[in-house]
Amino acid sequence: MDFLLDYGLFLAKIATVVIAIAAILIIVKGLKDHHGSSKGELEVTDLTEQYKHTVSQLESHLFDKPLLKARDKAEKKAEKEKNKARQTEVKKAAKEGDLSHSREPRLFVLDFHGSLDAREVTALREEVTAILAVAMEGDEVLLRLETGGGMVHGYGLASSQLDRLKSAGVKLTISVDKVAASGGYMMACVADKIISAPFAIVGSIGVIAQLPNFNKLLKKNDIEFEQITAGEFKRTLTMFGENTDKAREKFQTEIEETHGLFKDFIAAHRPELDLETVATGEHWFGKQALDLGLVDEIGTSDDFISLACKDREVLQVRYVQRKKLAEKLAGATGEAADNLLMKWVSRGQRPFM
């Protein structure tokens, strides 16, 4: 009897701790929603300068100083003559009011490491807007993409942001070093060129939705569940109610329709693809994807950037939101709460790609 009493007290303590943690999460989540995010700003990093510095460091250990000094002198002389000619060209363009030749073309590098709900699109839209505001003829964008996909509407918006670059005539290259599957490939197919590492995961052109159903467990414990809706299909499959064949059929129809829209989107951007072969929900490694036409070239983002650094300026553009301490705390715990809720609720109501 004493054992049962002690065990009951132990369980009560655990329950108290769990409730306390849940309360803290709710309070912190409320702080996050109440305060909102502080205004962000762009961070621009000169990758060309970084590349040259790295090469210079290594060369200093490989070659004699007199040789390096002579080469640097020759390079400075050539750079001086190039700048002089460039200044003349810029002055002429300024007099004519033509800003399109006021600077040399640049490569802008963006990063998108996508989460389940594609929340990174908030930063992406700011980065794209900034680039479009200054883009000139000859400028290009490289997006280093890494995501396994997620919620349809989130990745649909992310794809639309990339489409803004294409509509403005800015060449877009997307590099997949690890994975661009499902919603990730939806983003990738917008590009003028897709580069994939040999063993990167590409494809998974399909749609999925899944959820547990606890209805039998509730019935077994004499627990009733009530759900009131207006509209025949306001809810189809549920976690706690008794699902019907009609609801399953409707939900399956919605999944098929979403898959159809997904395939139509890819066909519009990569019309040469054999969708019957690649839109089965399967994924492939980079070299296989090249044979199927899912990607255009085998390589890595490092190869692309290193080559670009040799003859033009490469700038990494990143939008960063500045957050207060309370917001950082809210962000960490609130994100955990969001992810938990999304896994148990959203998966049953919205398809994922």
C-alpha positions as CSV (number, residue, x, y, z in Angstrom):
1,M,0.0,0.0,0.0
2,D,2.8,2.4,0.9
3,F,4.4,1.6,-2.5
4,L,1.2,2.6,-4.3
5,L,1.0,5.8,-2.3
6,D,4.6,6.7,-3.1
7,Y,4.1,5.8,-6.7
8,G,1.0,8.0,-6.9
9,L,2.9,10.9,-5.3
10,F,5.6,10.4,-7.9
11,L,3.2,10.5,-10.8
12,A,1.6,13.7,-9.3
13,K,5.0,15.4,-9.2
14,I,5.6,14.5,-12.8
15,A,2.2,15.8,-13.8
16,T,2.9,19.0,-12.0
17,V,6.2,19.5,-13.8
18,V,4.6,18.8,-17.2
19,I,1.7,21.2,-16.5
20,A,4.2,23.9,-15.4
21,I,6.3,23.4,-18.6
22,A,3.2,23.6,-20.7
23,A,2.1,26.8,-19.0
24,I,5.5,28.4,-19.6
25,L,5.3,27.4,-23.3
26,I,1.9,29.0,-23.6
27,I,3.1,32.2,-21.8
28,V,6.2,32.4,-24.0
29,K,4.2,31.7,-27.1
30,G,1.9,34.5,-26.1
31,L,4.9,36.9,-25.7
32,K,6.0,35.9,-29.2
33,D,2.7,36.6,-30.7
34,H,2.1,39.8,-28.8
35,H,5.4,41.5,-29.4
36,G,5.9,40.3,-33.0
37,S,9.3,40.3,-34.7
38,S,11.7,43.3,-34.7
39,K,12.5,44.8,-38.1
40,G,15.2,43.0,-39.9
41,E,18.0,44.1,-42.2
42,L,20.1,42.8,-45.0
43,E,23.5,41.3,-44.5
44,V,25.8,41.4,-47.5
45,T,29.0,39.4,-47.6
46,D,31.6,39.7,-50.3
47,L,32.3,36.1,-51.2
48,T,34.8,37.1,-53.9
49,E,37.0,38.9,-51.3
50,Q,36.8,35.8,-49.0
51,Y,37.8,33.5,-51.9
52,K,40.8,35.7,-52.8
53,H,41.9,35.9,-49.2
54,T,41.8,32.1,-48.8
55,V,43.8,31.6,-52.0
56,S,46.3,34.2,-51.0
57,Q,46.8,32.6,-47.6
58,L,47.6,29.2,-49.2
59,E,49.8,30.7,-51.9
60,S,51.9,32.4,-49.3
61,H,53.0,29.0,-48.1
62,L,53.5,27.5,-51.6
63,F,55.5,30.2,-53.5
64,D,58.5,32.4,-53.0
65,K,57.9,35.9,-51.8
66,P,59.7,37.6,-54.7
67,L,57.5,35.7,-57.2
68,L,54.3,36.6,-55.4
69,K,55.4,40.2,-55.1
70,A,56.1,40.5,-58.8
71,R,52.7,38.9,-59.6
72,D,50.9,41.2,-57.2
73,K,52.5,44.2,-58.8
74,A,51.5,43.1,-62.3
75,E,47.9,42.4,-61.1
76,K,47.6,45.8,-59.5
77,K,48.8,47.5,-62.7
78,A,46.2,45.6,-64.7
79,E,43.5,46.3,-62.2
80,K,44.4,50.0,-62.3
81,E,44.1,50.1,-66.1
82,K,40.8,48.2,-65.9
83,N,39.4,50.7,-63.4
84,K,40.5,53.6,-65.5
85,A,38.7,52.3,-68.5
86,R,35.7,51.4,-66.4
87,Q,35.5,55.0,-65.0
88,T,35.5,56.4,-68.5
89,E,32.7,54.0,-69.5
90,V,30.7,54.9,-66.4
91,K,31.0,58.7,-66.9
92,K,29.9,58.3,-70.5
93,A,26.9,56.2,-69.4
94,A,26.0,58.8,-66.7
95,K,26.0,61.6,-69.2
96,E,23.6,59.6,-71.4
97,G,21.5,58.8,-68.3
98,D,22.0,55.0,-68.8
99,L,22.5,53.3,-65.5
100,S,22.5,49.8,-67.0
101,H,26.2,49.9,-67.6
102,S,27.2,51.8,-64.4
103,R,28.7,48.7,-62.9
104,E,29.8,45.2,-63.8
105,P,27.4,42.2,-63.5
106,R,27.3,40.5,-60.2
107,L,26.3,37.1,-58.8
108,F,23.9,37.3,-55.8
109,V,23.9,34.2,-53.6
110,L,20.9,33.2,-51.5
111,D,20.3,30.3,-49.1
112,F,17.0,28.5,-48.4
113,H,17.1,25.8,-45.8
114,G,13.4,25.0,-45.7
115,S,11.4,23.8,-42.7
116,L,8.1,21.9,-42.7
117,D,6.0,25.1,-43.0
118,A,8.5,26.9,-45.2
119,R,8.7,29.8,-42.7
120,E,12.0,30.8,-44.3
121,V,10.0,32.4,-47.2
122,T,9.7,35.5,-45.0
123,A,13.4,36.2,-45.4
124,L,13.4,35.0,-49.1
125,R,10.8,37.5,-50.1
126,E,12.8,40.3,-48.6
127,E,16.0,39.1,-50.3
128,V,14.3,38.8,-53.7
129,T,12.7,42.3,-53.3
130,A,16.1,43.8,-52.5
131,I,17.8,42.2,-55.5
132,L,15.1,43.2,-57.9
133,A,15.4,46.8,-56.7
134,V,19.1,46.9,-57.8
135,A,19.3,44.3,-60.5
136,M,20.8,45.3,-63.8
137,E,21.5,43.5,-67.1
138,G,23.8,40.6,-66.7
139,D,23.2,40.0,-63.0
140,E,22.5,36.5,-61.8
141,V,21.2,34.8,-58.7
142,L,22.4,31.5,-57.3
143,L,20.1,29.9,-54.7
144,R,21.6,27.2,-52.5
145,L,18.5,25.1,-51.8
146,E,18.1,22.4,-49.1
147,T,14.7,21.1,-48.1
148,G,12.6,18.0,-48.2
149,G,9.4,19.9,-48.7
150,G,6.4,20.5,-46.5
151,M,3.2,22.4,-46.5
152,V,1.8,23.2,-50.0
153,H,0.9,26.8,-49.5
154,G,4.3,27.6,-47.9
155,Y,6.3,26.1,-50.7
156,G,3.9,27.5,-53.3
157,L,4.7,31.0,-52.0
158,A,8.4,30.3,-52.0
159,S,8.2,29.2,-55.6
160,S,6.4,32.3,-56.5
161,Q,9.2,34.4,-55.0
162,L,11.7,32.7,-57.3
163,D,9.3,33.3,-60.2
164,R,9.6,37.0,-59.5
165,L,13.2,36.8,-60.5
166,K,12.5,35.0,-63.7
167,S,9.7,37.4,-64.6
168,A,12.2,40.3,-64.2
169,G,14.7,38.7,-66.5
170,V,17.2,37.8,-63.8
171,K,18.9,34.5,-64.6
172,L,18.3,32.0,-61.7
173,T,20.5,29.0,-61.0
174,I,19.6,26.6,-58.2
175,S,22.1,24.3,-56.6
176,V,21.1,21.2,-54.6
177,D,24.0,20.0,-52.5
178,K,22.0,17.6,-50.3
179,V,18.2,17.5,-50.9
180,A,15.5,19.3,-52.9
181,A,12.6,17.0,-52.8
182,S,8.8,17.4,-53.1
183,G,8.1,21.1,-52.3
184,G,11.8,21.6,-52.6
185,Y,11.8,20.4,-56.2
186,M,8.7,22.6,-56.8
187,M,11.0,25.5,-56.0
188,A,14.0,24.1,-58.0
189,C,12.0,23.6,-61.2
190,V,11.5,27.4,-61.5
191,A,15.3,27.9,-62.2
192,D,16.9,28.4,-65.6
193,K,19.4,25.8,-64.5
194,I,19.5,23.2,-61.7
195,I,22.8,21.9,-60.5
196,S,22.9,18.8,-58.3
197,A,25.6,17.0,-56.3
198,P,26.1,13.4,-57.4
199,F,24.3,12.0,-54.3
200,A,21.8,14.8,-53.6
201,I,18.2,13.7,-53.3
202,V,15.9,15.1,-56.0
203,G,12.3,14.5,-57.0
204,S,9.6,13.1,-54.8
205,I,6.9,14.7,-56.9
206,G,4.0,13.6,-54.9
207,V,1.6,14.6,-52.1
208,I,0.9,13.1,-48.7
209,A,-1.4,13.6,-45.7
210,Q,-1.6,11.4,-42.6
211,L,-3.0,11.5,-39.1
212,P,-3.8,9.1,-36.3
213,N,-7.4,8.4,-35.3
214,F,-8.2,7.9,-31.6
215,N,-12.0,7.3,-32.0
216,K,-11.9,3.6,-31.0
217,L,-9.8,4.4,-28.0
218,L,-12.3,7.1,-26.9
219,K,-15.2,4.7,-27.3
220,K,-13.4,2.1,-25.3
221,N,-13.1,4.5,-22.4
222,D,-16.7,5.9,-22.8
223,I,-15.4,9.3,-23.9
224,E,-17.6,11.1,-26.3
225,F,-16.3,13.5,-29.0
226,E,-18.4,16.2,-30.6
227,Q,-17.6,18.3,-33.6
228,I,-20.0,20.9,-35.0
229,T,-19.4,22.2,-38.6
230,A,-21.3,24.2,-41.2
231,G,-20.7,22.9,-44.7
232,E,-20.7,19.3,-45.7
233,F,-16.9,19.1,-46.2
234,K,-15.7,21.6,-43.6
235,R,-14.0,18.6,-42.1
236,T,-13.3,15.3,-43.8
237,L,-10.9,13.1,-41.8
238,T,-10.5,13.8,-38.1
239,M,-8.3,12.6,-35.3
240,F,-11.1,12.0,-32.8
241,G,-14.3,11.5,-34.7
242,E,-15.5,8.5,-36.6
243,N,-14.2,8.7,-40.2
244,T,-16.6,7.7,-43.0
245,D,-15.9,6.3,-46.5
246,K,-17.4,9.4,-48.0
247,A,-14.9,11.6,-46.0
248,R,-12.0,9.4,-47.1
249,E,-13.1,9.6,-50.7
250,K,-13.4,13.4,-50.5
251,F,-10.0,13.7,-48.9
252,Q,-8.4,11.4,-51.5
253,T,-9.9,13.6,-54.2
254,E,-8.3,16.7,-52.7
255,I,-5.0,15.0,-52.6
256,E,-5.2,14.0,-56.2
257,E,-6.2,17.5,-57.2
258,T,-3.2,18.9,-55.3
259,H,-0.9,16.4,-57.1
260,G,-2.4,17.5,-60.4
261,L,-1.6,21.1,-59.7
262,F,1.9,20.2,-58.7
263,K,2.5,18.3,-62.0
264,D,1.0,21.2,-64.0
265,F,3.4,23.6,-62.3
266,I,6.4,21.5,-63.1
267,A,5.2,20.9,-66.7
268,A,5.0,24.7,-67.2
269,H,8.6,25.2,-66.0
270,R,10.2,22.0,-67.4
271,P,8.1,20.9,-70.3
272,E,10.6,18.4,-71.5
273,L,10.1,16.2,-68.4
274,D,8.3,12.9,-68.8
275,L,5.8,13.4,-65.9
276,E,4.4,9.9,-66.1
277,T,7.9,8.6,-65.1
278,V,9.0,11.2,-62.6
279,A,5.8,12.3,-60.8
280,T,5.3,9.0,-59.0
281,G,6.4,10.2,-55.6
282,E,9.8,8.5,-55.9
283,H,13.1,10.3,-55.4
284,W,16.4,9.9,-57.1
285,F,20.1,10.7,-56.5
286,G,21.7,13.4,-58.5
287,K,23.2,11.4,-61.4
288,Q,19.9,9.5,-61.8
289,A,18.1,12.8,-61.8
290,L,20.3,14.0,-64.6
291,D,19.4,11.1,-66.8
292,L,15.7,11.7,-66.2
293,G,16.0,15.4,-66.9
294,L,15.2,16.5,-63.4
295,V,18.5,18.5,-63.2
296,D,20.7,20.0,-65.8
297,E,24.2,19.5,-64.5
298,I,26.2,17.6,-61.8
299,G,28.2,19.8,-59.5
300,T,28.1,21.6,-56.2
301,S,27.5,25.2,-55.2
302,D,31.1,25.5,-54.2
303,D,32.2,24.7,-57.8
304,F,29.8,27.3,-59.2
305,I,30.8,30.1,-56.7
306,S,34.6,29.4,-57.0
307,L,34.4,29.7,-60.7
308,A,32.3,32.9,-60.5
309,C,34.7,34.5,-58.0
310,K,37.5,34.4,-60.6
311,D,35.9,37.0,-63.0
312,R,33.2,38.9,-61.1
313,E,32.0,40.0,-57.8
314,V,29.9,37.5,-55.8
315,L,27.7,38.8,-53.0
316,Q,25.9,36.7,-50.5
317,V,22.6,38.4,-49.5
318,R,20.9,37.4,-46.3
319,Y,17.9,38.9,-44.5
320,V,18.2,38.7,-40.8
321,Q,15.5,39.6,-38.3
322,R,16.8,41.4,-35.2
323,K,15.1,39.9,-32.1
324,K,15.0,41.0,-28.5
325,L,15.9,38.5,-25.7
326,A,12.3,37.7,-25.0
327,E,11.6,37.1,-28.6
328,K,14.6,34.8,-28.9
329,L,13.3,32.8,-26.0
330,A,9.8,32.8,-27.4
331,G,11.1,31.8,-30.8
332,A,12.9,28.7,-29.5
333,T,10.0,27.4,-27.3
334,G,7.3,28.7,-29.6
335,E,8.8,26.9,-32.6
336,A,8.8,23.7,-30.6
337,A,5.2,24.2,-29.8
338,D,4.3,25.1,-33.4
339,N,6.1,22.0,-34.7
340,L,4.3,19.7,-32.3
341,L,0.9,21.2,-33.1
342,M,1.6,21.0,-36.8
343,K,2.6,17.4,-36.7
344,W,-0.6,16.3,-34.9
345,V,-3.2,18.7,-36.4
346,S,-2.1,20.2,-39.7
347,R,-1.1,16.9,-41.2
348,G,-4.6,15.8,-41.0
349,Q,-6.1,18.8,-42.6
350,R,-3.6,20.0,-45.2
351,P,-1.7,18.0,-47.8
352,F,2.1,18.1,-47.7
353,M,4.5,17.9,-50.7
